Amino acid sequence: MASISSTPRTVEEIFKDYSARRAGILRALTYDVEEFSHMCDPEKENLCLYGHPNETWEVNLPADEVPPELPEPALGINFARDGMNRIDWLSLVAVHSDCWLLSVAYFFGARLNKNERKRLHSLINDLPTVFEVIAERRPIKDKPSAENGSKSRGSIQRTSDVQSKSTAKLADESCDEDEEEHGETLCGCCDGHYNADEFWIGCDICEKWFHGKCVKITPAKAEGIKQYKCPACNLKRHRP
């Protein structure tokens, strides 16, 4: 359940809290998607997806207290699980998660002045939304590590990334780390290097990444693809 262990007060602290909660939710909707989907049983009561400040995630019932300590995520994400395509359902959860992440950040930032709120928004806006990552299936830098073994009520503990100490570094290093992490990722068609400014799509069979333009897949078209198979994997499937 969402709770306030130590209330973030400065722009840097609030952005750090936002980034950690976002990382937890992204993990639930990407690397841990099978576990997340399994936990969202439509037969259960109203369930919510929480991202926590230690970069874990949790599917749970909403808080009992009224008003709650923090803004609550969207209710009943589990009810649509079997009535929609997987990618459409995940995209829906992603949109609601983006709204919740922003509401929590501005709940903490309500006492900031005008310039501080502007700086907070700029830092948040420099990161792709959860929906953008899910709908466009971009490579993300939050890769699971070998140490991530402990699980508790749907939450996956992962080692926290080192946070930068200055506001400027928080914004700049986010882009630098993404390029560094995927600098050796090559397109399966043209062998071109990964570029964060271009749309990429991953094959669910061979797990190779491709420029969307190389395989003629647009972000809009990708939203309707439940399982993407690259041209090579499609060819293997149809061979006699």
ABEGO torsion letter per residue (X at the ends): XBBBABBBABAAAAAAAAAAAAAAAAAAABAAAAAAAAABBAABBBBBBBBBAAGBBBBBBBBABOBBABBBBBBGAAAAAAABBAAAAAAAAAAAAAAAAAAAAAAAAAABBAAAAAAAAAAAAABBBAAAAAAAGBBBABBBBAABABBBGGBBBBBBBBBBABAAAAAAAAAAAAAAAAAABBBAAAGBBBBAABBBBBBAAAGBBBBAAAAGBBAAAAAABABBBBAAAAAAAABX
